[in-house]
Amino acid sequence: MLPNLNVDHKEHLSFLTEQSTQVLQDFGKLAIDYLQKGPNFKLYSAAAQKLQAEPLVIKHSVEALLNLLLEGCKYKLTQNDFRELVKSLGFSKEQEILVSKLYTVKKEELSEAILNFNLKVPQYHNMDWRFEVQIASRSQLNQVIPMVILDLCLKNTSDSNEVKHVLLQTDPNNLLHLTRELEQAVREGFSRHIRRVGRIIE
């Protein structure tokens, strides 16, 4: 079964059907670059001047081409099925061969990106913690060893009733480092690039 692209993506792809194979090849590079690094507005502006179009048209066309490639991977289309899909969108024979070759060469990378966005991981539910301090031992009468005990409760995304407890023990310095790393990961998760690629894949 071939994927059913939305009206907006089809409209943006129609701009590409009017371009030469060389220009279409450049758009293919921009689409893969978008997947890896995010949008490059400097290149979009340069392409817009060359093609006498608005930079937003270039951006939307790049996103539409990337969506076409990702949809092919999501539906696990064979090369022949993908070529049929490209053909149905109004691309010429030469353009069809070019886009299909890009799909075949980058299929593994595209599939990996989809898996990363669809990865089902346990979700945070609750956390209990306890602060412990060892103030002495038989060998050392004067010492302070602070430790933090964490009981992390996670819920399985496929079964909301299943709660998993993960016990962690760490010192304050490691906990502070862990907090900084998690905050950085959250910031990256809400970055424009991640949100844009997520919308394209959905």
N, C-alpha and C positions, 0 to 999 in steps of 0.2 A: 504494500500500500504506500502510495506517495504522500508526503506531508502536504498539508494545506496551508500555504503561506498567507499571512494576513494582507489586507488590501494595501496598507502603507508600505510594507516591504516590497510588494509587487510593483508599486508605483515607483519606488526608489530604484528598483532593479531595471525598470524600463529606461532610465537615464543611461545605464551601462550598455544596453542593447544598441544604443546609437553611437557608441564609441568604437574606435579601431581596436584591433587585437592588442596592439602595443599598449594603448591606454588601459585596456582591460587587464593586461598583465600587471601594470603598475598598481591598479586598484587591488589586485590579488595580494601584492606585497603589503599594501597598506592595511588590508583586512587581517593578515597574519600578524603584522606589527601591532595592530589594535588589540588583538588577543593577548599578545605577550607583554605589551608595555602601556596600553591605553591609547586614547586618541592623540594624534599629533597635529595640532591646529596650524602649526607653521607650514607643514607639508600640504595640508588641506587648502590653505590660502594660496600657496604657489600653484597647486593643481587647478584651483578655481580661476586664477588669472589666465592660465594656459588654455583652459576649456571654455572661458567666458561664462562662468557660472558662479553662483553664490557658494561661499565656503560651507554653508549649512547643507547645501545639496550634495556636496562632495562627502561630507561627514555621514549623511543619511545613506548615501549609496555604499559607502564602505561598510557601514553597519548592516545594511541589507545583504550585501555579498557574504559577510561573515555569518549572518543568520542562515543564509542558504546552505553554506558549508556545514554549519552545526546541525541543522535540521536533517541533512543527509546522514550525518553520523548518528543522530538520535534514533532515526528510523532504520539504521544499519543498511542503507541502500547499497546495492552492488554498483559497480561502475556503469553498467548499462541502464539501470534504473535511475541513477543520478543524471545521466545524460538525457534521459527522457524528461526528467523534471526540468532540467535547464532548457531543453528544446521547447517545452510547453510555455516557458516564460518569454519567448520571442527572440532568443539569442540565435545568431547565425551559426552555420556549421563550424566555421573556424573558431568562433567564440565558445561554442559548446565544447569543442575539443580542449581548448585552453582551460576553461573552468573545471572540466572533468579531471584534467591532469593535476590541477592544483588540489582538488579534492582527494585524489588518489595518493599524492605525495604527502599531504599534510593530515591524512585521515587519523593516524595514530595520535598525533599531537592534539587534534580537535577532540577526539574521543576521551583523551585524558583530561582535558579541560572540563568536559561535561561531567565526568566522574567526580572531579573535585567539587563541582557545584552541587551535585546531587548526593554527596557523601552524607550518609545518615550517621550522626554521632549522638551519644547520650547528651541530654540537656541538663543544665544545672537545676536542682530542685531546692536544696537547702544545705546549710552547713553549720555544724557545731564545732566549737573550738575550746581548747583548754590550755592555759599557760602554766608550765611547770618549771621550777627552778631547783636544781640540786645545789645545796649550800655547803655540803661537807661529805666526806667519805672517810673510811678507816685510814686510807693512805694520805689523804689531804684534809686537814681539819678546816681550812679556810679556802673555799672556792665557790664560784657562782657559774653554773652552767644553765642558762635559760633555754628552754625548748618549747615549741608550740605544737600541740597535737590537734590535728584537723580531722573531722569526720565529714567527708564530702558526700552529699546525697545526690545521685544522678538518676534521671528518669530515662528509660528507653523510649526513643521516638516512635517506635512501632507499637509499643504497649505502654500507655500512660500510667497504668497501675503498678508496673514493675519498678521498684526503686532499688538501686545498687549503692552500697556503702563502700567508700574508698577511704581507708585510714592513711593519713600522712603525718610524718613527724619531721620537723625542720627547726633550724635555729632562726632567730630574727633576721639575720643578714641574708640568708637564702630566701626567706619569705619576702623580704623587701625586693630582692632581685626578681623573684617570680612575679610579684605584683607589677613591677615595671614592664616585664615582658608581656604579661597578659594585657595590660593597658595599651601597649604598642600594637598587639594583635587586634584588639577591638577597634583601634583607630584605623588600621589597615582594612578591616572588614567593612567599615563604613566609608571607605574612600570612594571617590567618584568612579574610578576605573572598575573596582569590584562591583559596584552597583550597576554600572552600564553593561558590563559583560553578563552579569546575572540576568538583567532584563532581556538581553538578546537571546540567551539560552532558554529562558522561559517562554 
